[in-house]
Amino acid sequence: MLVRKLEDCREFVSGDEALLREILHPDGSDLSIGYSLAHAVVEPGKITRPHRLQTSEVYYILAGNGVMYVDDDHAPVVPGTSVYIPPGAKQNIENTGDTDLVFLCIVDPAWKAADEEIL
């Protein structure tokens, strides 16, 4: 069994400028998973840089309010919202609230720097 606490995961600024903590990733571990799982935070009034992945991604909103942009579409997001982002889609998320926008990112297959393009 693997148990990880969020506070034990190193926080860093991702390429799209979100605050990120990688929770699970198959690289550098003996996990037999094909996806990666990260915890992301976007501060009030901030918007992430548009980017695209060659892989699919799902955002699951835990806290806060925002707007998700995928290609030419957008939708409000609140806690309990799931967003599927298809491979190759231009994406970013905006925090429209007055508290942190907090969400999980599931990338399948697992995130790799070579698969991400910051626009």
URLIN-V760412 format. One record per pair of residues at least 24 apart in sequence whose C-alpha atoms are under 7 Angstrom apart, sorted by the first residue. I is the first residue (numbers start at 1). GAP is how many residues later the second one is. Records with the same first field share a line. If there is no record, write none. Layout:
BEGIN
I=GAP / GAP
END
This chain:
BEGIN
15=103
16=32 / 33 / 34 / 35 / 102
17=31 / 32
18=24 / 30
25=85
34=74 / 75 / 76
35=71 / 72 / 73 / 74 / 75
36=70 / 71 / 72 / 74 / 75
37=67 / 68 / 69 / 70
38=66 / 67 / 68
39=64 / 65 / 66
40=62 / 63 / 64
41=59 / 60 / 61 / 62
42=53 / 58 / 59 / 60
43=52 / 56 / 57 / 58
44=51 / 52 / 53 / 54 / 55 / 56
45=50 / 51
46=48 / 49
47=46 / 47 / 48
48=44 / 45 / 46
49=43
50=40 / 41 / 42 / 68 / 69
51=39 / 40 / 41 / 66 / 67 / 68
52=36 / 37 / 38 / 39 / 64 / 65 / 66
53=34 / 35 / 62 / 63 / 64
54=33 / 34 / 61 / 62
55=32 / 33 / 52 / 53 / 54
56=29 / 30 / 31 / 51 / 52
57=27 / 28 / 29 / 48 / 49 / 50 / 51
58=24 / 25 / 26 / 27 / 47 / 48 / 49
59=24 / 25 / 44 / 45 / 46 / 47
60=43 / 44 / 45
61=41 / 42 / 43
62=40 / 41
63=38 / 39 / 40
64=33 / 35 / 36 / 37 / 38
65=30 / 31 / 32 / 36
66=27 / 28 / 29 / 30 / 31 / 35
67=26 / 27 / 28 / 29
68=24 / 25 / 26
69=24
END
